[in-house]
Structure formats: structure tokens, C-alpha cells
Amino acid sequence: MRRVFNIAVVMLLAYLMTDRLFMHAQAGEPGTVTCRQGAHMVKQDALKKGFGNTASSIQAENFLAGCLVTGRAQFGNVVAHD
């Protein structure tokens, strides 16, 4: 049982490290922006869709918080990274 747990932990760590490597590789590609720039894009899009300033600011803050926690977020075809 302990061996199965150790294998699961190693597989999880390998997945997380690989995910982080791909994220850093994507950061240099065109079409990527910072989390703050992505949040600004989300706010502008929400304003264009007719949301008020408060609602669009909340959407932007949610996008920024999610991006900063996970290290990346996607808005349309644009990838935002920390």
C-alpha cells in the first residue's frame, strides 16, 4: 500500500513539473500576455458586452485572481501567465 502511495506522489510531482515546463515554454510565444494585461482585456470585453463598470471590474479581478493562483489563464485565444 505504501508503495502505491509513493508511486502516486511521484506521478503527481512529474505531472506538475511537466505542466510548469510547458507553461514557461508558452510564455515566450506570441499571443501570451501577463495576468494583469489579461484582466484588462477581460474588463474591456465585459464593458463592450454591456456590463457596468462594477460588474466588469469584478470579472477582471476574478480573472486576475485565478491567473495568479494557477500561474496562467486563457481568454479567447490569448494565454495569460504570471
C-alpha positions in Angstrom: 0.0 0.0 0.0 2.8 2.4 0.8 4.5 1.7 -2.5 1.3 2.6 -4.4 1.1 5.8 -2.5 4.8 6.6 -3.3 4.2 5.9 -6.9 1.1 8.2 -7.0 3.1 11.0 -5.3 5.9 10.7 -7.9 3.4 10.7 -10.8 1.7 13.8 -9.4 5.0 15.6 -9.0 6.1 14.6 -12.5 2.8 15.9 -13.9 3.1 19.2 -12.0 6.7 19.7 -13.2 5.8 18.9 -16.8 2.9 21.3 -16.6 5.1 24.1 -15.3 7.7 23.5 -18.1 5.0 23.7 -20.8 3.7 26.9 -19.2 7.2 28.5 -19.3 7.6 27.4 -22.9 4.3 29.1 -23.8 5.3 32.3 -22.1 7.6 33.2 -24.9 5.1 32.6 -27.7 3.3 35.4 -29.4 -0.3 35.6 -28.2 0.7 35.5 -24.5 0.2 38.3 -22.1 0.7 38.9 -18.4 -2.1 38.2 -15.9 -2.7 41.9 -15.4 -3.0 42.6 -19.2 -5.4 39.6 -19.5 -7.5 41.1 -16.7 -7.6 44.4 -18.5 -8.7 42.6 -21.7 -11.5 40.8 -19.7 -12.7 44.1 -18.3 -12.8 45.8 -21.7 -14.6 42.8 -23.2 -17.2 42.9 -20.4 -17.7 46.6 -21.0 -18.2 46.0 -24.7 -20.9 43.4 -23.9 -22.8 46.0 -21.9 -21.9 45.1 -18.3 -21.5 48.1 -15.9 -18.1 49.2 -14.6 -18.6 47.4 -11.3 -19.5 44.1 -12.9 -16.7 44.3 -15.4 -14.2 45.1 -12.7 -15.3 42.1 -10.7 -14.9 39.8 -13.8 -11.4 41.3 -14.2 -10.5 40.7 -10.6 -11.7 37.1 -10.8 -9.6 36.5 -13.9 -6.6 38.1 -12.2 -7.0 36.1 -9.0 -7.4 32.8 -10.9 -4.4 33.6 -13.1 -2.2 34.5 -10.2 -3.2 31.3 -8.2 -2.7 28.9 -11.1 0.0 30.7 -12.9 -2.0 31.0 -16.1 -5.4 31.7 -17.6 -6.9 31.8 -21.0 -9.1 34.5 -22.5 -10.2 33.5 -26.0 -7.0 32.6 -27.9 -4.8 34.5 -25.6 -2.9 32.8 -22.8 -2.1 34.9 -19.8 0.7 33.9 -17.5 2.2 35.1 -14.2 
